[in-house]
Amino acid sequence: MAETASDTHDGPEGEETRRDFLLISTIAVGAAGAAVAAWPFIHMMNPSRDVLALASTEVDLEPIEEGQSITIVWRGKPVFIRKRTAKEIEIAKADDAATMKDPEADGTRVKKPEWLVMIGICTHLGCIPLGQKGSDPKGEFGGWFCPCHGSHYDTSGRIRKGPAPKNLPIPPYTFLDDTNIRIG
């Protein structure tokens, strides 16, 4: 097959420019079409409105009395909120110097010493520790006890004994005022 001037780059200057323009235009239109076709699939992966509604929750702390705990649900997880007594705060601060698997000072786990807010899921296998009710066993350190495998948490939610590797996690929260917090 014989070569023509339009098949090679040796042809007139206009041919080379027109061919490059057509190539670039075709690639640009193809990329834009692919992006338009992919957008519904990408958008489908965004969280739905009901999930976004659960992204944060506000809790009124006023009805909680000293020494009382409540459990709320945030993002499908139990969150323990405890208004600690002066004795519990004192014990938690004194235990800062104790040997722990996951060392963390009480002051870094709370924003106000009397309020402890943490996710109530044992870090060993995902059980829910006991200790929220007055009649529940509180473990050897007066906090929470996971009966599934024997993890003991102190009054700051730090792991002190048992197979759990980490402290009970602290969710992101802020105080809106003295009696209200927003979790999430």
PyRosetta script that sets phi, psi and omega in degrees:
from pyrosetta import init, pose_from_sequence

init()
pose = pose_from_sequence("MAETASDTHDGPEGEETRRDFLLISTIAVGAAGAAVAAWPFIHMMNPSRDVLALASTEVDLEPIEEGQSITIVWRGKPVFIRKRTAKEIEIAKADDAATMKDPEADGTRVKKPEWLVMIGICTHLGCIPLGQKGSDPKGEFGGWFCPCHGSHYDTSGRIRKGPAPKNLPIPPYTFLDDTNIRIG")
pose.set_psi(1, 132.2)
pose.set_omega(1, -174.8)
pose.set_phi(2, -82.8)
pose.set_psi(2, 142.4)
pose.set_omega(2, 177.9)
pose.set_phi(3, -81.6)
pose.set_psi(3, 141.7)
pose.set_omega(3, 175.6)
pose.set_phi(4, -110.8)
pose.set_psi(4, 167.4)
pose.set_omega(4, -178.7)
pose.set_phi(5, -62.5)
pose.set_psi(5, -29.3)
pose.set_omega(5, -177.6)
pose.set_phi(6, -78.9)
pose.set_psi(6, -15.5)
pose.set_omega(6, -179.4)
pose.set_phi(7, -85.7)
pose.set_psi(7, -16.4)
pose.set_omega(7, -176.7)
pose.set_phi(8, -115.2)
pose.set_psi(8, 166.3)
pose.set_omega(8, 177.8)
pose.set_phi(9, -83.6)
pose.set_psi(9, -1.3)
pose.set_omega(9, -179.2)
pose.set_phi(10, -84.4)
pose.set_psi(10, -3.5)
pose.set_omega(10, -176.8)
pose.set_phi(11, -72.3)
pose.set_psi(11, -168.8)
pose.set_omega(11, -179.6)
pose.set_phi(12, -58.8)
pose.set_psi(12, 154.1)
pose.set_omega(12, -175.9)
pose.set_phi(13, -60.6)
pose.set_psi(13, -33.8)
pose.set_omega(13, -178.8)
pose.set_phi(14, -65.7)
pose.set_psi(14, -34.6)
pose.set_omega(14, -179.4)
pose.set_phi(15, -63.0)
pose.set_psi(15, -46.4)
pose.set_omega(15, -178.8)
pose.set_phi(16, -63.3)
pose.set_psi(16, -42.8)
pose.set_omega(16, -179.9)
pose.set_phi(17, -66.0)
pose.set_psi(17, -42.2)
pose.set_omega(17, -179.2)
pose.set_phi(18, -67.0)
pose.set_psi(18, -41.0)
pose.set_omega(18, 179.2)
pose.set_phi(19, -63.4)
pose.set_psi(19, -44.6)
pose.set_omega(19, 177.9)
pose.set_phi(20, -62.3)
pose.set_psi(20, -41.5)
pose.set_omega(20, 178.7)
pose.set_phi(21, -62.2)
pose.set_psi(21, -44.8)
pose.set_omega(21, 179.6)
pose.set_phi(22, -63.6)
pose.set_psi(22, -40.6)
pose.set_omega(22, 178.4)
pose.set_phi(23, -63.5)
pose.set_psi(23, -49.1)
pose.set_omega(23, -179.7)
pose.set_phi(24, -64.1)
pose.set_psi(24, -41.1)
pose.set_omega(24, 178.9)
pose.set_phi(25, -63.8)
pose.set_psi(25, -42.2)
pose.set_omega(25, 179.8)
pose.set_phi(26, -63.9)
pose.set_psi(26, -42.8)
pose.set_omega(26, 179.0)
pose.set_phi(27, -64.7)
pose.set_psi(27, -43.1)
pose.set_omega(27, -178.9)
pose.set_phi(28, -64.5)
pose.set_psi(28, -45.0)
pose.set_omega(28, 179.3)
pose.set_phi(29, -65.5)
pose.set_psi(29, -40.0)
pose.set_omega(29, 178.3)
pose.set_phi(30, -63.8)
pose.set_psi(30, -42.9)
pose.set_omega(30, 178.7)
pose.set_phi(31, -64.8)
pose.set_psi(31, -42.5)
pose.set_omega(31, 177.9)
pose.set_phi(32, -63.6)
pose.set_psi(32, -41.2)
pose.set_omega(32, 177.9)
pose.set_phi(33, -63.9)
pose.set_psi(33, -40.6)
pose.set_omega(33, 178.4)
pose.set_phi(34, -64.6)
pose.set_psi(34, -40.5)
pose.set_omega(34, 178.9)
pose.set_phi(35, -64.9)
pose.set_psi(35, -42.7)
pose.set_omega(35, 178.7)
pose.set_phi(36, -64.5)
pose.set_psi(36, -40.0)
pose.set_omega(36, 179.6)
pose.set_phi(37, -70.0)
pose.set_psi(37, -34.0)
pose.set_omega(37, -177.4)
pose.set_phi(38, -80.5)
pose.set_psi(38, -22.7)
pose.set_omega(38, -174.3)
pose.set_phi(39, -55.0)
pose.set_psi(39, -46.0)
pose.set_omega(39, 179.4)
pose.set_phi(40, -59.6)
pose.set_psi(40, -36.3)
pose.set_omega(40, 179.5)
pose.set_phi(41, -70.8)
pose.set_psi(41, -39.4)
pose.set_omega(41, 177.5)
pose.set_phi(42, -67.1)
pose.set_psi(42, -43.9)
pose.set_omega(42, -179.6)
pose.set_phi(43, -64.6)
pose.set_psi(43, -30.6)
pose.set_omega(43, 179.6)
pose.set_phi(44, -62.2)
pose.set_psi(44, -25.9)
pose.set_omega(44, -178.3)
pose.set_phi(45, -81.7)
pose.set_psi(45, -8.9)
pose.set_omega(45, 176.1)
pose.set_phi(46, -68.6)
pose.set_psi(46, 151.6)
pose.set_omega(46, 178.8)
pose.set_phi(47, -64.9)
pose.set_psi(47, 146.2)
pose.set_omega(47, -179.8)
pose.set_phi(48, -75.1)
pose.set_psi(48, 170.4)
pose.set_omega(48, -177.2)
pose.set_phi(49, -63.0)
pose.set_psi(49, -38.1)
pose.set_omega(49, -179.5)
pose.set_phi(50, -67.9)
pose.set_psi(50, -32.5)
pose.set_omega(50, 176.6)
pose.set_phi(51, -70.7)
pose.set_psi(51, -42.6)
pose.set_omega(51, 178.1)
pose.set_phi(52, -62.7)
pose.set_psi(52, -33.1)
pose.set_omega(52, 178.6)
pose.set_phi(53, -65.3)
pose.set_psi(53, -30.1)
pose.set_omega(53, 179.4)
pose.set_phi(54, -87.4)
pose.set_psi(54, -0.3)
pose.set_omega(54, -176.8)
pose.set_phi(55, -61.7)
pose.set_psi(55, -30.3)
pose.set_omega(55, 175.3)
pose.set_phi(56, -143.0)
pose.set_psi(56, 153.8)
pose.set_omega(56, 178.7)
pose.set_phi(57, -142.6)
pose.set_psi(57, 145.8)
pose.set_omega(57, 178.6)
pose.set_phi(58, -105.3)
pose.set_psi(58, 140.9)
pose.set_omega(58, -177.9)
pose.set_phi(59, -128.0)
pose.set_psi(59, 131.4)
pose.set_omega(59, 175.2)
pose.set_phi(60, -86.7)
pose.set_psi(60, 118.2)
pose.set_omega(60, -176.6)
pose.set_phi(61, -90.6)
pose.set_psi(61, -9.6)
pose.set_omega(61, -173.7)
pose.set_phi(62, -56.7)
pose.set_psi(62, -42.0)
pose.set_omega(62, -178.0)
pose.set_phi(63, -73.8)
pose.set_psi(63, -9.4)
pose.set_omega(63, -177.7)
pose.set_phi(64, -80.4)
pose.set_psi(64, 124.6)
pose.set_omega(64, 179.9)
pose.set_phi(65, -90.7)
pose.set_psi(65, 161.5)
pose.set_omega(65, 180.0)
pose.set_phi(66, -59.8)
pose.set_psi(66, 132.3)
pose.set_omega(66, -178.7)
pose.set_phi(67, 86.8)
pose.set_psi(67, -2.5)
pose.set_omega(67, -178.3)
pose.set_phi(68, -98.7)
pose.set_psi(68, 149.1)
pose.set_omega(68, 177.0)
pose.set_phi(69, -123.7)
pose.set_psi(69, 147.8)
pose.set_omega(69, 171.6)
pose.set_phi(70, -128.9)
pose.set_psi(70, 160.4)
pose.set_omega(70, 176.1)
pose.set_phi(71, -123.3)
pose.set_psi(71, 127.5)
pose.set_omega(71, 174.1)
pose.set_phi(72, -120.4)
pose.set_psi(72, 167.1)
pose.set_omega(72, 178.9)
pose.set_phi(73, -110.4)
pose.set_psi(73, 127.9)
pose.set_omega(73, 177.0)
pose.set_phi(74, -133.4)
pose.set_psi(74, 122.8)
pose.set_omega(74, -178.3)
pose.set_phi(75, 54.2)
pose.set_psi(75, 35.1)
pose.set_omega(75, 178.5)
pose.set_phi(76, 77.9)
pose.set_psi(76, 7.8)
pose.set_omega(76, -179.2)
pose.set_phi(77, -115.2)
pose.set_psi(77, 145.5)
pose.set_omega(77, 174.9)
pose.set_phi(78, -74.5)
pose.set_psi(78, 134.2)
pose.set_omega(78, 176.1)
pose.set_phi(79, -117.1)
pose.set_psi(79, 123.4)
pose.set_omega(79, 178.7)
pose.set_phi(80, -89.6)
pose.set_psi(80, 128.4)
pose.set_omega(80, 175.0)
pose.set_phi(81, -122.2)
pose.set_psi(81, 121.4)
pose.set_omega(81, -177.0)
pose.set_phi(82, -127.5)
pose.set_psi(82, 131.5)
pose.set_omega(82, 171.7)
pose.set_phi(83, -92.5)
pose.set_psi(83, 102.4)
pose.set_omega(83, -172.9)
pose.set_phi(84, -76.1)
pose.set_psi(84, 149.7)
pose.set_omega(84, 176.2)
pose.set_phi(85, -80.7)
pose.set_psi(85, 165.4)
pose.set_omega(85, 177.8)
pose.set_phi(86, -59.9)
pose.set_psi(86, -36.7)
pose.set_omega(86, 179.6)
pose.set_phi(87, -66.7)
pose.set_psi(87, -42.0)
pose.set_omega(87, 178.7)
pose.set_phi(88, -63.4)
pose.set_psi(88, -40.0)
pose.set_omega(88, 178.3)
pose.set_phi(89, -64.5)
pose.set_psi(89, -44.1)
pose.set_omega(89, 179.8)
pose.set_phi(90, -61.4)
pose.set_psi(90, -44.4)
pose.set_omega(90, 179.6)
pose.set_phi(91, -64.7)
pose.set_psi(91, -43.0)
pose.set_omega(91, -179.4)
pose.set_phi(92, -62.0)
pose.set_psi(92, -42.4)
pose.set_omega(92, 179.4)
pose.set_phi(93, -68.5)
pose.set_psi(93, -38.2)
pose.set_omega(93, 178.6)
pose.set_phi(94, -66.1)
pose.set_psi(94, -32.4)
pose.set_omega(94, 180.0)
pose.set_phi(95, -76.3)
pose.set_psi(95, -5.7)
pose.set_omega(95, 177.8)
pose.set_phi(96, -55.5)
pose.set_psi(96, -31.7)
pose.set_omega(96, -177.6)
pose.set_phi(97, -86.7)
pose.set_psi(97, -6.0)
pose.set_omega(97, -178.3)
pose.set_phi(98, -69.9)
pose.set_psi(98, 157.4)
pose.set_omega(98, 176.3)
pose.set_phi(99, -76.8)
pose.set_psi(99, 125.3)
pose.set_omega(99, -177.6)
pose.set_phi(100, -134.5)
pose.set_psi(100, 155.5)
pose.set_omega(100, 175.6)
pose.set_phi(101, -67.6)
pose.set_psi(101, -40.2)
pose.set_omega(101, -177.4)
pose.set_phi(102, -125.5)
pose.set_psi(102, 78.3)
pose.set_omega(102, -174.4)
pose.set_phi(103, -61.7)
pose.set_psi(103, 129.7)
pose.set_omega(103, 178.2)
pose.set_phi(104, -158.3)
pose.set_psi(104, 128.4)
pose.set_omega(104, -179.3)
pose.set_phi(105, -70.6)
pose.set_psi(105, 147.0)
pose.set_omega(105, 179.2)
pose.set_phi(106, -58.4)
pose.set_psi(106, -38.3)
pose.set_omega(106, -178.4)
pose.set_phi(107, -62.1)
pose.set_psi(107, -25.6)
pose.set_omega(107, 178.2)
pose.set_phi(108, -85.7)
pose.set_psi(108, -15.1)
pose.set_omega(108, -178.9)
pose.set_phi(109, -91.4)
pose.set_psi(109, -15.0)
pose.set_omega(109, -177.7)
pose.set_phi(110, -127.9)
pose.set_psi(110, 151.8)
pose.set_omega(110, 175.3)
pose.set_phi(111, -96.2)
pose.set_psi(111, -30.3)
pose.set_omega(111, 172.0)
pose.set_phi(112, -130.6)
pose.set_psi(112, 130.4)
pose.set_omega(112, -172.4)
pose.set_phi(113, -54.5)
pose.set_psi(113, -33.1)
pose.set_omega(113, -176.7)
pose.set_phi(114, -77.7)
pose.set_psi(114, -16.0)
pose.set_omega(114, -177.0)
pose.set_phi(115, -111.8)
pose.set_psi(115, 120.2)
pose.set_omega(115, 174.5)
pose.set_phi(116, -111.8)
pose.set_psi(116, 122.0)
pose.set_omega(116, -179.9)
pose.set_phi(117, -123.1)
pose.set_psi(117, 120.5)
pose.set_omega(117, -177.9)
pose.set_phi(118, -152.8)
pose.set_psi(118, 157.1)
pose.set_omega(118, 177.6)
pose.set_phi(119, -78.4)
pose.set_psi(119, 126.0)
pose.set_omega(119, -174.1)
pose.set_phi(120, -89.6)
pose.set_psi(120, 57.0)
pose.set_omega(120, 177.1)
pose.set_phi(121, -128.1)
pose.set_psi(121, 122.6)
pose.set_omega(121, 180.0)
pose.set_phi(122, -59.7)
pose.set_psi(122, 136.1)
pose.set_omega(122, -176.6)
pose.set_phi(123, -81.2)
pose.set_psi(123, 2.1)
pose.set_omega(123, 177.7)
pose.set_phi(124, -83.3)
pose.set_psi(124, -65.6)
pose.set_omega(124, -178.7)
pose.set_phi(125, -132.4)
pose.set_psi(125, 15.1)
pose.set_omega(125, 174.3)
pose.set_phi(126, 84.9)
pose.set_psi(126, 18.9)
pose.set_omega(126, 176.2)
pose.set_phi(127, -76.4)
pose.set_psi(127, 169.0)
pose.set_omega(127, 176.7)
pose.set_phi(128, -104.5)
pose.set_psi(128, 115.4)
pose.set_omega(128, -177.7)
pose.set_phi(129, -66.3)
pose.set_psi(129, 152.9)
pose.set_omega(129, 175.0)
pose.set_phi(130, -87.7)
pose.set_psi(130, 156.2)
pose.set_omega(130, 177.8)
pose.set_phi(131, 139.0)
pose.set_psi(131, -5.8)
pose.set_omega(131, -179.5)
pose.set_phi(132, -75.5)
pose.set_psi(132, -36.6)
pose.set_omega(132, 179.8)
pose.set_phi(133, -90.4)
pose.set_psi(133, 153.7)
pose.set_omega(133, 178.9)
pose.set_phi(134, -61.8)
pose.set_psi(134, -29.5)
pose.set_omega(134, -177.8)
pose.set_phi(135, -87.7)
pose.set_psi(135, -8.4)
pose.set_omega(135, -179.6)
pose.set_phi(136, -71.1)
pose.set_psi(136, 147.8)
pose.set_omega(136, 171.5)
pose.set_phi(137, -67.0)
pose.set_psi(137, 137.3)
pose.set_omega(137, -175.6)
pose.set_phi(138, -105.8)
pose.set_psi(138, 2.8)
pose.set_omega(138, 179.9)
pose.set_phi(139, 79.9)
pose.set_psi(139, 179.6)
pose.set_omega(139, -176.2)
pose.set_phi(140, -70.7)
pose.set_psi(140, -14.9)
pose.set_omega(140, -174.4)
pose.set_phi(141, -115.1)
pose.set_psi(141, 13.0)
pose.set_omega(141, 172.9)
pose.set_phi(142, 74.9)
pose.set_psi(142, 13.7)
pose.set_omega(142, -178.8)
pose.set_phi(143, -109.5)
pose.set_psi(143, -93.5)
pose.set_omega(143, -177.7)
pose.set_phi(144, -133.2)
pose.set_psi(144, 153.3)
pose.set_omega(144, -177.5)
pose.set_phi(145, -135.5)
pose.set_psi(145, 127.1)
pose.set_omega(145, 176.7)
pose.set_phi(146, -99.1)
pose.set_psi(146, 107.3)
pose.set_omega(146, -175.1)
pose.set_phi(147, -72.7)
pose.set_psi(147, -15.4)
pose.set_omega(147, -177.7)
pose.set_phi(148, -59.5)
pose.set_psi(148, -46.8)
pose.set_omega(148, -177.9)
pose.set_phi(149, -135.7)
pose.set_psi(149, 8.4)
pose.set_omega(149, 172.1)
pose.set_phi(150, 83.8)
pose.set_psi(150, 33.8)
pose.set_omega(150, 176.4)
pose.set_phi(151, -83.5)
pose.set_psi(151, 134.1)
pose.set_omega(151, -179.9)
pose.set_phi(152, -114.0)
pose.set_psi(152, 128.5)
pose.set_omega(152, 178.6)
pose.set_phi(153, -115.3)
pose.set_psi(153, 147.1)
pose.set_omega(153, -179.3)
pose.set_phi(154, -88.4)
pose.set_psi(154, -170.6)
pose.set_omega(154, -175.3)
pose.set_phi(155, -73.1)
pose.set_psi(155, 1.7)
pose.set_omega(155, 174.4)
pose.set_phi(156, -114.7)
pose.set_psi(156, 4.9)
pose.set_omega(156, -179.9)
pose.set_phi(157, 77.5)
pose.set_psi(157, 19.9)
pose.set_omega(157, 179.4)
pose.set_phi(158, -91.9)
pose.set_psi(158, 139.7)
pose.set_omega(158, 179.1)
pose.set_phi(159, -70.0)
pose.set_psi(159, 129.5)
pose.set_omega(159, -177.9)
pose.set_phi(160, -120.8)
pose.set_psi(160, -27.3)
pose.set_omega(160, -178.0)
pose.set_phi(161, -155.8)
pose.set_psi(161, 144.7)
pose.set_omega(161, 177.5)
pose.set_phi(162, 109.9)
pose.set_psi(162, -176.8)
pose.set_omega(162, -172.6)
pose.set_phi(163, -80.0)
pose.set_psi(163, -12.4)
pose.set_omega(163, -178.2)
pose.set_phi(164, -61.3)
pose.set_psi(164, 132.5)
pose.set_omega(164, -176.8)
pose.set_phi(165, -85.8)
pose.set_psi(165, -23.3)
pose.set_omega(165, -172.7)
pose.set_phi(166, -130.1)
pose.set_psi(166, 162.4)
pose.set_omega(166, 173.4)
pose.set_phi(167, -68.2)
pose.set_psi(167, 160.8)
pose.set_omega(167, 173.5)
pose.set_phi(168, -63.6)
pose.set_psi(168, 129.8)
pose.set_omega(168, -173.7)
pose.set_phi(169, -70.3)
pose.set_psi(169, 150.3)
pose.set_omega(169, 177.5)
pose.set_phi(170, -100.1)
pose.set_psi(170, 123.2)
pose.set_omega(170, 178.0)
pose.set_phi(171, -77.1)
pose.set_psi(171, 161.5)
pose.set_omega(171, 174.8)
pose.set_phi(172, -70.2)
pose.set_psi(172, 125.2)
pose.set_omega(172, 178.7)
pose.set_phi(173, -148.5)
pose.set_psi(173, 156.8)
pose.set_omega(173, 177.1)
pose.set_phi(174, -138.7)
pose.set_psi(174, 149.2)
pose.set_omega(174, 174.4)
pose.set_phi(175, -84.1)
pose.set_psi(175, 122.1)
pose.set_omega(175, 176.8)
pose.set_phi(176, -79.4)
pose.set_psi(176, -35.5)
pose.set_omega(176, 173.2)
pose.set_phi(177, -159.2)
pose.set_psi(177, -163.6)
pose.set_omega(177, -176.4)
pose.set_phi(178, -67.2)
pose.set_psi(178, -24.0)
pose.set_omega(178, -174.7)
pose.set_phi(179, -122.8)
pose.set_psi(179, 10.1)
pose.set_omega(179, 180.0)
pose.set_phi(180, -137.7)
pose.set_psi(180, 138.3)
pose.set_omega(180, 174.6)
pose.set_phi(181, -127.1)
pose.set_psi(181, 156.0)
pose.set_omega(181, 172.7)
pose.set_phi(182, -116.9)
pose.set_psi(182, 123.4)
pose.set_omega(182, 177.1)
pose.set_phi(183, -99.8)
pose.set_psi(183, 129.6)
pose.set_omega(183, 179.9)
pose.set_phi(184, 103.5)
pose.dump_pdb("model.pdb")
